[in-house]
Every structure is written in C-alpha cells, then in structure tokens.
Amino acid sequence: MIIESETRIVLVISFGFLLLFTAFGSLQSIQSSLNSDEGLGLASLSVIYAALIISSMFLPPIMIKYFGCKWTIVMSMCCYVTFSIGNFYPTWYTLIPTAVILGLGGAPLWSAKCTYLTICGNRYAAKFNKVAENVVNHYFGIFFLIFQSSAVWGNLMSSLIFQYTSSNVNIIEERLSYCGAANCPAHDSIINENVTQTSYEASTIYLLSGIYTGVGICGVVFVAIFMDQFDKQEVNEFKSQNINVCTHFVATFTHLKDKRQILLIVMTMYSGFEQGFLAGDYTKAYITCALGIQYVGYCMICFGASNSIFSLTFGKLAKYTGRIPLFFFATLVNLASIISMLLWKPHPDQLPVFFVFPMMWGMADAIWQTQTNALYGVLFLEHKEAAFANYRLWESVGFVIAFAYANFICIKIKLIILLIVLLTGMILYGVVEYLEYSKVRQEPASLENEEKKEPEIIDEKVHESGSETHAIISETKF
C-alpha cells in the first residue's frame, strides 16, 4: 500500500506529538496533586500558559517564515522537554523557569503544526481534485486520533508507577464532604490529611521524570529525521528579501481586524477553560480527593481514549453533517456534564462515575479541538499563521485564567463560570456562521447581476457588427 507524501507527513507529525505529549500531558494531569505544596503545581501550569500568550503575540509568524514549519516544530518540542527535566527536582526555582521556556515554545509549535496540516490538506486536495475543507478536516481527525492517545500511554505510566511505589491511603468518610463541587482552596489542608498527600520517594520522582524526558526526546528525534520540509522554497525566498520584521511580529494583532476572529475569541477561550478544569480541578477535587492520586492516570486514560476515538469519528462525520451540528452536540455534552458535576457528591463507592465524566469530556473536547482548528483553517486560509497564532493565544488565555484562579475559587463557582463562558462562546460562534451564510448568499446574487449586464454590452456590439456578431451572442447565451 502506497501512502501519499502528504498523508505520510501527517502521520509523522502525529506520532511525534504523541511521544511529546505522552510526557507533558501526563505531567500536567498530576501537577495539582503531585506538587500541591503552596500551589506550586497549578502555579507552574498557569505560568506555562501565560508565557504561551506572550509567545502567541510575537513568535509564530516570524519563526514559521524564517525556519519553516519543520524546524519550528523541532525547536519548540525541545522547549517542552525542559519541563520534564525540571520535574526531577520540583521547586519554585526549577519548575517556574522551565514552565516559561515551555510556554514560549508552545505557540510556535501549535501554529506550525496547524499551518503544516492545512498545507498538506490543500496540496492533497489539489492533487486529487478533492474538496480542500474535507481533506483538512480528515487530516486534523487523523492527527487528533493519534495525538490524543498520548493521554492513554502517559497516564497509564504514571498510575502504574504511583500504584507500585506509593503507600496505600486511607479514606476518611467525614472528609469526603469537602470533595467535588463543595471543594474550596480553604479545605486543602484538611483534604491533604485525607488522601492527597502520600509520601513520594525521590526514586519515584526520578523514575517518572526520567521516563517522560526520554519519551519526549524520542519525539524530537523522530520528527527531525522523518518530517519533510514542504515550505523550504518559501523560507529561502523570505530570507533573501529585505522585510521589516516588526510587521510579522504584529501580524497576530492585525488579524484581529477581522470581525470573525473577534467573535471567535470567547469560544476559543472556552477550549482552554474546559481543558484547564479537567486537568487542574477535576483531577484534584474529585479524583485525588475521593480516591487518591494513583487513580488520576486511570481516569484520564478514559479521557484520552474517548478523545482519540471521537477525534477520528467526528473528523469523518463533519464531511456529512457540517461543523454546526457537531459544535451543538459538544455544547450539549458539556452542559450535561457541568450540571451533573454541580449536583454530584463523589464517593469511592461510585467508582464508575469517576470514569464517566472524563469520557464525556473527551467526547466533547474531540469536537472542540478538531472542528475549531479546521474552522480557523477554512475561515482564514490566506492568513493561516496569524490565525492559528490567535487560536493558541486565546486558548492560552482560557488556560491561564482557569489555572490562575484555581487556588482562590471554589469548584462550584468555577463550574458556573465554565457554563457562562460556554454559552456566550456558542452564541458568538452562531453569529460567525450567520455572517458566513449571508456571504454565501450574496455571492450568487452578485454573479447574477454581472450576467444580466453582459447581454446589454453584447447587444451594443450587435448593432455595430451585424450578423457575424449575432452568431457570437447566440453562442455566448447558450
């Protein structure tokens, strides 16, 4: 079986990200529980996305133009590996600096990935006379199918390591009332006495960090060796030109002149809010509080598996349904999950329920990731780099806010905020779809007007040219 070069490159990028985020994704899931002293874990996550915001403003357009998508991805992946190294000895002096480095590499990484997948999709569509939007959707589906499975392998590693190296924890019944929606930062000291604080030996931390660092480095090497550089000619042409670098630094901001981008900001931020809540709040206030940290990985495996499977499913389904029904379905799933978590009181006897919520969350997140990425690629095709930089910028704003207030606000309030952001984002997204629909309707009308004008011009030529021109007119009308 011969795989087309574009499809092969999509697979290379996907497996490279799989290896990289097997490490980072799992570290992110356990940060709030593993490094809970003085809120170090959540603080490091907040710093990551704050740095990513700064990175989104300046770095992606210029890095992609000067280095091309391939080497931008390779250099950015190296930034992620530093955070795994910082976890060998987690303190404010190791995690925070490495979090900054990771954040600075985040925006170029994702912008280059999205740009490259869009280029591959358009090249394949042009080569085989396919609809570009459908091919791009399909490629994003393949990517997220493979990429999201990183949550399965990484969390499986962490759960097995904690299960066999940490001491068993005792569940104290009366303290379970502080778990779930009732959880507040003021209760952390009480909960720590219950199940969140077990003794982690240095060898356990070294083993975990060593495995994740090695896996991340393998991802970097894999992409560097096997990924082609389709945009090499464009990069060389750009380097030979005398171009004002500042114009590319501000490309992210100038893209905000497009009102469609403005309207998509809240929905894009919601992507950060919902992922931040699951990684920082659900894992700590629900899973670790009621079951113990060794269950975090197993529950997040459900999220990763669900996300991976449905990413491919919805990527293919979008060709038949369009993106609007899928966004509507994701909204309903998240609404049901949020309301249920507000009412649910977690208890160890309800073990299956702890896995249901990540599974539902993964199903909805599969739509937010695949369809929002594809939406940006379709709406802003001529300004891909700046558009995807904005995507990462506003998604990161959502992450920063979610992690920043995590140490100050109760879970119930966070769920209500999540609900408001979701509904607001979808209303504004609806406006974008209406604008696109109106634009499509206006185009045929303008074409009809042009066609009506043509006979008048032709009729004038008829009087000048006689019977020969009349024949041409008849042919033209036919």
N, C-alpha and C positions, 0 to 999 in steps of 0.2 A: 504494500500500500504506500503510495507516494503522497507525502504531506506537502502542501504548498508552502513556499518560504514564509509567507505572511502568517499562516497558521502555526508553523514551527516556532516562529519568534514569539508568538503569543504564549505558547506552551513554555518556552524558555523563561520568559518574564514571570509567568505564573508560578513555576516551580522555584525560581529564585526568591520570590516574595514568600512562598510557602516556607522555605527554610528560614528566612529572616524573621518572619512574624511568628514562627513556632517559638522563637526565643522571646521576642519583645511582647507579643500578645499575652503570653502566659505570665511574664513578669508583671505586666500591667494589671492582670486579674488579681494577683496576690499582694500587690503593693500595700493596699489599705489595711490588710490583715498582717502581713509579714513585717512591715516597718511602721507599726501603728504608734510607736512612741513619739509623742509631741507632734503627731500628724505628719511625720516625715514622708511616708509613702504617698499620701494624697498630695502633699506639697510638691513632691518631685513630679507627679503627673501633671499638676497644674503648671509647673514651670516648663515642662515639655511643650505643652500646647500654647503657652504664652510666647515661647521662643519661636514656635511654628507660625504664629501670627506675624511676627516681625519678619520671619523668613518669607512668608507668603507675599508680603508687601514689596520685597525687593529682589529676591534671588532667582525664582523660577525662570522668568523670561530671559534674563541675561545668561544664566548657566546653560539653559537648553540651546540658546543661539550660539554660544561660544564653544561648548563642549559636545553638543549633540545629546540626544536622549540617552544613548547607551552609557556614556561616561558620566553623565549627570546621575543616572541611577546607581552606578557603581560607587561613585564618591559618596552619595547620600546614604547608601547602605552601610558604608564604613562608619558613618556617624551613629547609626543605630547600634552597632556592635559595642561602641564605647559604653553605652548604658549597661549592657550585660557585664562588662568589666567592672563598672562602678559598683555593682551589687555584690562583688566579692567581699567588700568591707563597707556596708551601707551606713554612711554618716552624712551629715549636712555638707561636709567638705568633699564627699565623693559623688553622692547621688545628684546633688543640685548642679554642679558643673557639667557632668555627663548628660544630665537632662537637657541642659541648654544646648549642648552640641547636637544631641539627637533632634531636638526641635528645629534647629537651624537646617538640618538635612532633610527634615520631613516634607516641607513644601516642594522643594525641587524634585524629591523622589516621586511623590504622587502626581505632580504636574507632568513630569517627564513620562511616567507610566501611562497616564490618560492620553497624553498627546501621541505617544507611540502606538497605543492600541487603536486610536482613531485613524492614524495614518495607515496602519495595517488594514483596517476595515475598509477604508476608502480605496486603497490600492487593489485589494481583492475584489471589491465591487466593480471597479473599472475594468479589471482584467477579465472577469467572467460575466459582465453585464448584469450585475445584481443590484438590488436596492441598497444604497450605502447605509441607510439608517438601520436596516435589518441586520446587515453584516456586523456593524459596530455593536449593536445590541447583543448579537450572538457571541462576539469576542469578549465583551465585558462579562457575559454569562459564564464563558469558559474560565476566564481569569478568576472570578469570584468563587466558582465551584472549587478550584484548586486552592486558591488563596485562603478561603475561609476554613478549609480543612486543617489549617495550621493550628486552630484552636483545639482541635481534637488531639493532635500529637503532643503539642506543648503542654496542655493541661493534664494529659494522661501522665506525662513525665513528672510534673510537679506533684500530682496526687499520689503516685506510687512512691516517690521519694519521701514525702511527708508521712505517708501511711506506715512506712517501714523504718523511719528514723526518729519519729516524734513519739512522745509518750501519749497514752490514752488520756482523754479529757472526760471529766465528769459533768453531766448536765444537772444543773440545779434548777428545779422546777419553777420556783417563785421568780427567778431572774429572767425567765423566758418572756415575761410581760414587757420587758424592755426591748424585745426584738421586733422586727417588722416595721410597720408604719409608725409605731409608737417610739421607735428608736430616736434618740437625740444625742448630740455630742456630749451633753452633761452626763449621760449614762455610761460613757465609755469605760470609766474606771470600774464600774460595777460589772459590766459585761466582761471586761478583761479577767476578772476573778472567776468568771464562769467558764468560758470555753475559748476565748480568742487568744489568750496568751499561754502558749506552751513553750517549753524550752527548746530552742533550736541550737544544736551544737554547731561549732564553726565548720566541722567537716561536712555537715548537711548543706550549709550555705555555699561552701566551696564547690561541692559536687553539683549543686543546682546551677550555680553561675558558670562553672566550667563547661557543663554540657551545653548550655544556651549560647555561650560565647563561641564554642566550636561549631555549633549548627549555623550560627549567624555568619561566621567566616566562610563556611562552605557555600552559603547562598551568594556571597560576594564573588567568590572564585567562579562559581557556576555561570553567573551572568556575564562576568568579564570574558570568559572563554567562548561561550556558545551564542551570545547575542550578537546579531549583525547590526551594522550602523547604516540604516537606510538613508539617514539625512546627512551623510558625510559631505556631499557636494554642497548642500545649503550652508553647512558650518564653514567650509572653506571659503565660500563666496562672502559670507558675512565677515570673516576675519580680514579679508582683503579690502573691505570698504571702510571709509572714514565715517563712522557713525557715532552720534552723540549717545554715550552710554546712559545718560540720565533719562533719555526718552524711553528706554527699556525698563529702567527702574520704576518709572511712574506708570507703566503700562497697566499694572493691576488697578491703579486708581482711575485712570482714564476710562477703563472698561465700565466703570460704574455710571458712565453717562447713558448707558443702555438701560432703559427703564425696566426691561425684563429682568436684568441682573438684580436691580434694586428689589423687585418684587419677590425674587427667589431667595433673598438673604435669610428670612426667618425659617423657611423650610430647610435650608442648608444648615443653619444653626441647630435645628432640631436633631439632625443627624448626629451632631456632637453631643447634645444633651442626652439623647437616648442611649448612646454607647457609653457615655461617661457614667450615667446612672447605673447601668448594668455592671460595669467594671469596678466602680468605686463604692456604690451604695448597696446594691442588691447582694453582692458577694459578702460584704461586711455585716450589714444589718439583718439580713435574712439567713444566708448560708452559714457563715462563720459563727454568728451569734447563737444560732439554734442547733447547729450540727458540729462545727469545728472546721478548721482551715483545710483539713485533709479532704473535705467534700467539695471545696471550691472548684478544684480542677474537674472533678467528675460532672458537676452541674454545668460547667462552662463547656464541657465536651458536647453536651446536648445543644448548646447554643451554636457551637462551631459546626456540628454535623447538620443541624437544621439549616443554618445559613448557607452552607456549602451546597446542599442538595437543592434548596429552593432558588439559589442564585442561578443555577443552570436551568431549572424548570421555568422560572419567570423570564429568563433571558430568551428562551424559545417561545414562551407563551405570548410575549409582547408583540411578536410578529402578527398574531391573530387578533389580539384584544386591543392593542394600543397601550400606551402608558397610563392613561387616565383611570381605567378600571383597576389597574394594579396599585396605583397610589391610593385609591379609595379603599381597597381591601387592606392595605398596610395600615391605614388610619384606623379602620375598624378593629383590627387585631390589637394595635397598641392601646386604643381606648378601652377595650375589654380588659386587657392586662393591667393597665393602670388602676382602673376602678376595682378590680379584684384584689390587687395588692394593698389598696387602701383599706379594704374590709378584712383581709386575711390576717389571722394571728398564727404565725409559724410555730410548729411544734414538731419534735423529732418523730412522733408517731405518724405524721403526714408526709413521710419521706418522698413519695412520688410527686407530690405537688411542687417540691423544690426544683424538680427537673422540668416540669411542665412550663413554668414561666420562661426559663431560658430558651426552650424550644420555640415557644410562641414569639419571643423577642427576636430570635434568629430568623424566623419566617418573615417577619415584618422588615427586619434590617436588610434582608436579601433584596427586598424591593427598593428600600431607600438607597442602597449602595449601587445596584446595577442600573436602576432607572434614572436616578439623579445624575450619575456620571454620564449615561447615554444622553440624557436631556441636555446637559451642558455641551456635549459634543455636537449635537444636532442644531441647537439654537445658535451657538456661537462658533460655527465651523471656521470662519475666517479669522477668528481671534482665539484660537484654542488655548495657547499658552496662558494668556491673561485670564481667560475664562476659568480654566482649571486652577489657576493660582487663587482666584477669588473663591472658588469652591473650597479649597483647603483653608483659606483664610477664615471664612465664616463658619465652617465646620469646627475649626480650631477655637473660635470664639465661644462656640457652644461647649466644647470640652473644658476650656479654661473656667468658664462660669460654673459649670457643673462640679468641677473638682475644687474650685476656689471656695465655694460656699459649703462644701461638704463637711468641713469641720465646725460649722456655725449654725446650720439649719437642720431642723428635724426632718425625718424621712417623709412624713405626711405633707409638709409644705413643699418639699422637692417634687413629690408626685403631682401636686396641684399645679406647680409651675410647669412641669412637663406637659400636663394636659393643656394648659393655656397656650404654650408655645406650639404644640402640635396643631391645635385648631386654627390658630392665627396663621401659621405657615401654610396650611392647606387652603385657606380662603384666598390668600395672596397668590398661591400657585394657580388656583382656579382663574384668577384674573389674567395670568400669563397665557393660559390655554385659550381664554376668550380672545385675547389680542391676536394670538396666532390664527385662530379660527376666522376672525374678521379679516386678517391679512390675506388668507387663502381665498376668501370670498370676493375680495376686492380685485384680485389679480385676473380672474376670468372676465370681470366687468370691464377692466381696462383693455383687455385683449379684444373684447367685442367692439369697444369704441374705436380701436385702431382699425379693425376690419371694416367698420362702417365708413371710415374716412377714405379707405383705399379706392372704392368704386368711384367716389367723387373725383379723385385725382385722375383715375383712369379714364373717366368719362370726358374730362377736359382734353385728354390726349386723343380720344376718339375723333373729336371734331377736327383735330389737326392732322391726323394721319390716315383717315379714311378706312377702307375695308380691311387693309392689312392689319391695322391696329385692332380692329373689331375682333378679328380672329384671336389675337393675343388675349384680349379681355375675356372672351368666352372661355379660353383655356385656363386663365387665372381664376375665374369664378368657380370653375369645376374643381 
